[in-house]
Amino acid sequence: LDLGQIEVAAHPLTQFYGEVPPSWTVTGTRNAPADVTLQTYAGKWVVLVVWDASDPKSFTSLLPHLTKFYESHAAQRDSFEIVALHGPAIGSFELLDEKAPKGTKPPSFPVLIDQAGDTAKAYGIETFPSLLLLDPEARLVRRGSLRTLEHTLRD
């Protein structure tokens, strides 16, 4: 039985491995300057989480998990930053705060809003949340994760 060849398209994000990915499109910031860019965090590892508040797990597991990591590595914070970039489902922090379950504390790390979703489109992200790791030169790390960052911070 000859099944021939199966063509599997590479995920668009793979083109940026080892490279500086496209600039962010940001329409709102919290805990970050209004003109925030990748270069704002030059010299630091950056965990970029592209997420969507329409998924309730974002508030119950994702953000608390990131907050726990952020707080438990406070001594190394000069070496890394977590940046949560929200896509087009939310246009303002007022709407984001309304979506959050009662008693949810906003994260202390930077939260950005990309109202049009241009950043996710440029990166080829279609699944939320998506976690990306950028090295201190702002290059995208293949298979980057919080675990990868944690091992790097230990060294």
URLIN-V714907 format. One record per residue. N is the residue number from 1. RES is the residue in three letters. OMEGA is omega in radians with two decimals (NA if undefined). Layout:
BEGIN
<<N;RES;OMEGA> <N;RES;OMEGA>>
END
This chain:
BEGIN
<<1;LEU;3.13> <2;ASP;3.13> <3;LEU;-3.14> <4;GLY;3.13> <5;GLN;3.08> <6;ILE;3.11> <7;GLU;3.10> <8;VAL;-3.14> <9;ALA;3.08> <10;ALA;3.07> <11;HIS;-3.11> <12;PRO;-3.12> <13;LEU;-3.09> <14;THR;3.14> <15;GLN;-3.10> <16;PHE;3.13> <17;TYR;-3.12> <18;GLY;-3.12> <19;GLU;3.03> <20;VAL;-3.13> <21;PRO;-3.13> <22;PRO;3.09> <23;SER;3.09> <24;TRP;2.94> <25;THR;-3.04> <26;VAL;3.13> <27;THR;3.09> <28;GLY;-3.14> <29;THR;2.99> <30;ARG;-3.10> <31;ASN;3.11> <32;ALA;3.09> <33;PRO;-3.11> <34;ALA;-3.12> <35;ASP;-3.08> <36;VAL;3.07> <37;THR;3.01> <38;LEU;-3.09> <39;GLN;3.07> <40;THR;-3.08> <41;TYR;3.13> <42;ALA;3.13> <43;GLY;3.13> <44;LYS;2.91> <45;TRP;3.14> <46;VAL;2.99> <47;VAL;3.12> <48;LEU;3.12> <49;VAL;3.09> <50;VAL;-2.98> <51;TRP;-3.08> <52;ASP;-3.09> <53;ALA;3.11> <54;SER;3.05> <55;ASP;-3.10> <56;PRO;3.13> <57;LYS;3.11> <58;SER;-3.11> <59;PHE;-3.05> <60;THR;3.14> <61;SER;-3.07> <62;LEU;-3.08> <63;LEU;3.06> <64;PRO;3.12> <65;HIS;3.11> <66;LEU;3.13> <67;THR;3.12> <68;LYS;3.10> <69;PHE;-3.11> <70;TYR;-3.11> <71;GLU;-3.12> <72;SER;3.10> <73;HIS;-3.12> <74;ALA;-3.12> <75;ALA;-3.13> <76;GLN;-3.03> <77;ARG;3.05> <78;ASP;-3.14> <79;SER;-3.10> <80;PHE;3.03> <81;GLU;2.98> <82;ILE;3.12> <83;VAL;3.11> <84;ALA;-3.12> <85;LEU;-3.13> <86;HIS;-3.11> <87;GLY;-2.93> <88;PRO;-3.10> <89;ALA;-3.11> <90;ILE;-3.11> <91;GLY;-3.10> <92;SER;3.09> <93;PHE;3.07> <94;GLU;3.11> <95;LEU;3.11> <96;LEU;3.13> <97;ASP;3.09> <98;GLU;3.14> <99;LYS;-3.08> <100;ALA;3.08> <101;PRO;3.12> <102;LYS;3.09> <103;GLY;3.12> <104;THR;3.13> <105;LYS;3.10> <106;PRO;3.14> <107;PRO;3.13> <108;SER;3.07> <109;PHE;-3.11> <110;PRO;3.04> <111;VAL;-3.10> <112;LEU;3.05> <113;ILE;3.03> <114;ASP;-2.99> <115;GLN;-3.11> <116;ALA;-3.12> <117;GLY;-3.09> <118;ASP;-3.11> <119;THR;3.12> <120;ALA;3.11> <121;LYS;-3.12> <122;ALA;3.13> <123;TYR;-3.11> <124;GLY;-3.11> <125;ILE;3.11> <126;GLU;-3.11> <127;THR;-3.13> <128;PHE;-0.07> <129;PRO;3.01> <130;SER;-3.12> <131;LEU;3.12> <132;LEU;3.09> <133;LEU;3.10> <134;LEU;3.14> <135;ASP;-3.10> <136;PRO;3.06> <137;GLU;3.11> <138;ALA;3.09> <139;ARG;-3.13> <140;LEU;-3.11> <141;VAL;3.08> <142;ARG;-3.13> <143;ARG;3.11> <144;GLY;-3.13> <145;SER;3.04> <146;LEU;3.12> <147;ARG;3.09> <148;THR;3.13> <149;LEU;-3.14> <150;GLU;3.10> <151;HIS;3.12> <152;THR;-3.13> <153;LEU;3.12> <154;ARG;-3.07> <155;ASP;NA>>
END
